[in-house]
Amino acid sequence: MKKRRYLFGVISLWLSLVLALSACGGGSQQASGGGGGQQAGSGSGAEAPAETAQTDYRTEIQIGTGSTGGTYYPLGQEISNLLNAHVKVDGFNSSAVATGASVDNLAKIGRGELQLGLTVHLTAWNAVNGTGEFAGTTIDNFGFMGHIYPEVMQIVTLKSKGINSIADLKGKKIAIGPAGSGTQLAAKLILEAYGIKDGDYEAFQEGFGDAKGKLQDGVIDASFGLLGLPAASIDELQAQTNDVKYLPVEGEALKYVEEHSQYKAFEIPADTYEWLDAPVNTVSAYAVLVGSLTQVSEELGYEITKALFENAAEITHEQGKSITKENALRGSDGLPFHPGAEKYFKEAGILQ
C-alpha cells in the first residue's frame, strides 16, 4: 500500500510539472501573436525589453508644455483646444499640463506619463542619441509630429542693475530656467561661453513667469528664457518697470555656443517690441511637437497632425503664426517621425 501511494504521488507530481510547462508555452505563443510588440516605424532599431515595447494606445491624452510663465504653456493650451475641436476619433480628449518643459516632457513620454510634448528639437535629438542631458541613456519611443515655432534665447536684466554684459553676471543671482528645461541647458552653455561656470553665480531654477516677479522685486539680477517672439511676459515686465534691458550673445562667446551645440545665431529685430530701440544678437532653435510611439497609435497620430496643420489659423497665440505646412518639417533633422505624422506629411505633399 505504501509503495502504491508513493508511486501515485510521483505520477501526480510529474503530471503537474507537465501541465505547468505546457501553460507557460501557451502563454508565450499568445503574447507573440497578440500584437503587443513595438510597431513598425517606431524609429528604434534595437529590440526593447518586453515592458518597454508594449503598446498602450490611448485616446485620453496629455500634452506636456512648460512653466506657466513661458510660451509652451499658453500655446499648448490652445493646441489642446484645437485638437479637441477637430480630431474625429471616438473617445478622444486632450489636456495641456504645466511641466518642466523639454527634458521633462521627453522623460515623461519615455516613462509613459505623457502622450504628447513640446520640446526644443536639439533636446529631442540628444534624447534619441543618448548625448548631452541624456548621456548614458536614450529615449526612443517618441516621434516628430511637426514644427511649432522658433525659440529665441532672451536674456534680460533691469537697466538699474548696472549690468552691461553676460560677463557681468559672475557672482550674480540668475534665473536659469526650470530643472529639465531647454532654457537651463542653453543658459549654462552661454554662461560657460563667457567663462562663468556652476558655482560662479547663484542659480534660481525658475520659469520665466516666476523669474519676472523676482526680477521686478530685486530678488534676482537677470533671467534667461527660451521664448517666442514677441514674449508677452517680457513686454509685461517692461510695462511694470520701464527698465528692461537685453543682454546680447555675441562675438567669441556666440562662436563658442555655435561650435558646442546646434544653436544658431539669431537677431531679435528692433521692431519686436515698441520699447526696443536696437536689434539684439542671440541664439535660436526650434520648438517641435513630439508624440509617444507606444501610447499614440498611427491612426490617432495622423488625425492629430492633420487637425493641427489644417486648422492652425484658429490659434490666437502669436507663435501660432509659425505653425504652417511650409514650416512643418523644421527641426525634424535626425529625429524619427511618428508614423501617423509621416502619413499625413506625405499625403499633404510636405514630405516626399
C-alpha positions in Angstrom: 0.0 0.0 0.0 2.8 2.4 0.9 4.5 1.6 -2.5 1.3 2.4 -4.4 0.8 5.7 -2.5 4.4 6.7 -3.3 4.1 5.8 -7.0 0.8 7.7 -7.2 2.5 10.8 -5.6 5.4 10.6 -8.1 3.0 10.3 -11.1 0.9 13.2 -9.8 4.0 15.5 -9.4 5.1 14.6 -12.9 1.7 15.4 -14.4 1.7 18.8 -12.5 5.0 19.7 -14.0 4.0 18.8 -17.5 0.8 20.9 -17.2 2.7 23.9 -15.8 5.3 23.8 -18.6 2.5 23.5 -21.2 0.7 26.5 -19.7 3.9 28.6 -19.9 4.4 27.6 -23.6 0.8 28.5 -24.4 1.2 31.9 -22.8 4.3 32.7 -24.7 2.7 31.9 -28.1 -0.3 34.1 -27.2 1.9 37.0 -26.3 3.9 36.8 -29.6 0.8 36.7 -31.6 -1.1 39.4 -29.7 0.3 42.5 -31.5 1.8 43.9 -28.3 5.3 44.5 -29.6 6.8 47.7 -30.8 5.2 48.9 -34.0 6.9 49.3 -37.3 8.1 52.9 -37.9 8.9 53.5 -34.2 12.3 54.8 -35.0 14.1 52.2 -32.8 16.4 49.6 -34.5 17.1 47.8 -31.2 15.0 45.2 -29.6 13.5 46.7 -26.5 12.6 44.7 -23.3 9.0 43.5 -23.3 8.0 46.0 -20.7 9.1 49.0 -22.9 8.0 47.5 -26.2 4.3 47.1 -25.2 1.8 49.4 -26.8 -0.8 51.1 -24.7 -2.7 53.2 -27.2 -4.9 55.8 -25.6 -7.5 58.4 -26.7 -7.3 60.4 -23.5 -4.0 62.2 -23.9 -2.0 64.8 -22.0 0.3 67.4 -23.7 3.4 68.3 -21.8 4.1 72.1 -22.1 6.3 74.1 -19.8 6.1 76.6 -16.9 3.0 78.8 -16.8 5.0 82.0 -17.5 6.7 80.7 -20.7 5.5 80.2 -24.2 4.8 76.5 -24.1 2.0 76.6 -21.6 -0.4 79.1 -23.2 0.4 77.8 -26.7 -0.1 74.2 -25.5 -3.5 75.1 -24.1 -4.6 76.5 -27.5 -3.2 73.4 -29.3 -5.2 71.2 -26.9 -8.4 73.1 -27.5 -7.8 73.0 -31.3 -7.3 69.2 -31.2 -10.4 68.7 -29.1 -12.4 70.6 -31.7 -11.1 68.8 -34.8 -9.8 65.3 -34.0 -12.6 62.9 -35.0 -11.6 59.8 -33.1 -14.1 58.2 -30.7 -13.2 58.9 -27.1 -10.5 61.5 -27.9 -9.8 64.2 -25.4 -6.6 66.2 -24.8 -5.5 68.4 -22.0 -2.3 70.5 -21.7 -0.3 70.3 -18.4 2.4 72.5 -17.0 5.8 70.7 -16.7 9.5 71.4 -16.6 9.5 71.7 -20.4 11.7 70.0 -22.9 13.8 67.4 -20.9 10.9 66.8 -18.5 8.4 66.2 -21.4 10.7 63.7 -23.2 11.5 61.9 -19.9 7.7 61.6 -19.1 6.9 60.4 -22.6 9.7 57.8 -22.1 8.1 56.7 -18.8 4.6 56.6 -20.3 3.4 59.6 -18.2 2.6 61.9 -21.2 1.5 61.2 -24.7 2.5 64.4 -26.5 5.0 67.1 -25.6 6.6 70.3 -26.7 10.4 70.3 -26.8 13.4 72.1 -28.3 14.4 70.0 -31.3 18.1 69.8 -30.1 17.0 68.3 -26.8 14.9 65.7 -28.7 18.0 64.9 -30.8 20.0 64.4 -27.6 17.3 62.1 -26.2 17.4 59.8 -29.3 21.2 59.7 -29.4 21.9 59.5 -25.6 24.0 62.6 -25.6 24.0 65.9 -23.7 21.5 65.9 -20.9 20.6 62.3 -21.8 24.2 61.0 -21.7 24.2 57.3 -20.8 20.6 56.6 -21.7 18.3 57.0 -24.7 14.6 57.7 -25.2 13.4 56.4 -28.5 9.7 55.8 -28.0 8.7 59.2 -29.5 8.4 60.6 -33.0 8.4 64.0 -34.6 5.0 65.4 -35.3 5.7 68.9 -36.6 7.5 72.3 -36.1 5.7 74.7 -33.8 7.8 78.0 -33.7 11.4 79.3 -33.5 12.6 79.5 -29.9 14.8 82.5 -29.1 17.0 82.9 -26.1 16.1 86.1 -24.4 18.4 87.2 -21.6 17.1 90.2 -19.6 18.0 92.3 -16.7 17.0 95.8 -15.5 18.9 98.9 -16.5 19.0 100.0 -12.9 21.2 96.9 -12.1 24.1 98.3 -14.0 24.8 95.0 -15.8 26.1 95.6 -19.3 27.2 92.2 -20.5 26.6 88.5 -19.7 30.2 88.5 -18.4 29.0 90.8 -15.7 26.7 88.1 -14.3 29.5 86.4 -12.4 28.6 86.4 -8.7 25.0 87.5 -9.5 21.7 85.9 -8.8 20.4 84.4 -12.1 17.2 82.6 -13.1 18.5 79.9 -15.5 15.2 78.1 -16.2 13.4 75.2 -14.6 15.3 71.9 -14.0 14.9 69.7 -17.0 14.3 72.6 -19.4 16.0 73.5 -22.7 16.3 77.0 -21.2 18.6 75.8 -18.4 20.8 73.8 -20.6 21.3 76.6 -23.1 21.8 79.1 -20.2 24.6 77.1 -18.7 26.3 76.8 -22.1 26.0 80.5 -22.7 27.4 81.4 -19.3 30.2 78.9 -19.9 31.0 80.7 -23.1 31.6 83.8 -21.1 33.8 82.0 -18.6 31.1 81.6 -15.9 30.7 78.1 -14.5 28.4 76.4 -12.0 29.2 77.9 -8.6 30.2 81.3 -10.0 26.7 82.5 -9.6 23.6 81.8 -7.5 21.2 79.8 -9.7 17.4 80.1 -9.4 15.6 77.3 -11.3 12.6 79.4 -12.3 10.3 79.5 -15.2 10.1 83.0 -16.7 6.8 83.7 -15.1 8.2 83.4 -11.6 11.5 84.9 -12.6 9.8 88.0 -13.9 8.4 88.7 -10.4 11.7 88.1 -8.7 13.5 90.4 -11.2 10.9 93.1 -10.6 11.2 92.7 -6.8 15.0 92.8 -6.9 15.4 89.2 -5.7 17.4 88.2 -8.8 19.7 90.2 -11.2 18.9 88.6 -14.6 16.8 85.9 -16.2 17.3 83.5 -19.2 14.3 82.3 -21.2 13.9 80.4 -24.4 10.7 82.1 -25.6 8.8 83.0 -28.7 8.9 86.5 -30.2 7.5 88.7 -29.0 7.3 87.3 -25.5 4.3 88.7 -23.6 6.0 88.2 -20.3 8.9 90.4 -21.2 6.5 93.1 -22.5 4.7 92.9 -19.2 7.9 93.3 -17.3 8.7 96.4 -19.3 5.2 97.8 -18.7 5.6 97.3 -15.0 9.2 98.6 -14.6 10.0 100.7 -17.7 13.5 99.3 -17.1 14.1 96.2 -19.1 17.5 95.6 -20.8 18.5 92.8 -23.1 21.9 91.2 -22.7 23.2 90.0 -26.1 25.2 86.8 -27.0 27.9 88.0 -29.4 31.5 87.8 -30.5 33.6 84.8 -29.5 31.0 83.7 -27.0 28.5 83.3 -29.8 31.0 81.3 -31.8 31.6 79.1 -28.8 27.9 78.4 -28.4 27.5 77.5 -32.1 30.6 75.2 -32.0 29.4 73.4 -28.9 25.8 72.9 -29.8 23.3 73.1 -32.7 22.0 76.5 -31.6 22.4 79.1 -34.3 22.9 82.9 -34.3 19.7 84.9 -34.4 18.9 88.6 -34.4 15.9 89.9 -32.5 14.6 92.7 -34.7 14.3 96.2 -33.1 10.6 96.3 -34.0 9.8 93.2 -32.0 8.8 95.4 -29.1 7.8 99.1 -29.3 10.3 99.9 -26.5 13.3 98.1 -28.1 15.5 100.6 -29.8 18.1 98.3 -31.5 18.4 94.7 -32.7 19.8 92.1 -30.2 22.1 89.3 -31.1 21.3 85.9 -29.5 20.8 82.2 -30.4 17.7 80.2 -31.5 16.4 76.7 -32.0 13.1 75.1 -33.0 10.2 74.2 -30.7 8.6 71.0 -32.0 5.7 68.7 -31.1 6.6 65.0 -30.4 4.3 62.1 -29.7 4.6 58.7 -28.0 5.1 55.7 -30.3 3.7 53.3 -27.7 0.6 55.3 -26.5 -0.4 57.3 -29.6 -1.5 55.0 -32.5 -0.7 55.7 -36.1 -4.4 56.5 -36.7 -4.5 59.0 -33.8 -1.1 60.5 -34.7 -2.4 61.1 -38.2 -5.6 62.7 -37.0 -3.7 64.9 -34.5 -1.1 66.1 -37.1 -3.8 66.7 -39.7 -6.0 68.7 -37.3 -3.1 70.8 -36.2 -1.7 71.8 -39.6 -5.1 72.1 -41.3 -6.6 74.4 -38.6 -3.6 76.3 -37.1 -5.0 79.6 -38.3 -7.5 79.3 -35.4 -4.7 79.6 -32.8 -4.6 83.2 -31.5 -1.3 83.0 -29.7 1.4 84.9 -31.5 3.5 81.8 -32.1 0.6 80.1 -33.9 1.6 82.0 -37.0 4.6 79.8 -37.3 2.6 76.5 -37.5 2.3 76.2 -41.2 2.7 73.5 -43.8 5.7 75.3 -45.2 7.4 75.2 -41.8 6.2 71.8 -40.8 9.5 69.9 -41.1 11.7 72.4 -39.5 13.6 70.7 -36.6 13.0 67.2 -37.9 16.6 66.5 -38.9 17.9 63.5 -37.1 14.6 62.6 -35.4 12.3 59.7 -36.1 8.9 60.5 -37.4 5.7 59.4 -35.7 4.2 57.1 -38.3 0.9 58.9 -38.2 2.5 62.3 -38.7 4.7 60.8 -41.5 1.5 59.5 -43.2 -0.1 63.0 -43.1 3.0 64.8 -44.3 3.3 62.5 -47.3 -0.5 62.8 -48.1 -0.2 66.6 -47.9 2.8 66.7 -50.2 5.0 68.1 -47.4 7.3 65.0 -47.2 8.4 63.0 -50.3 
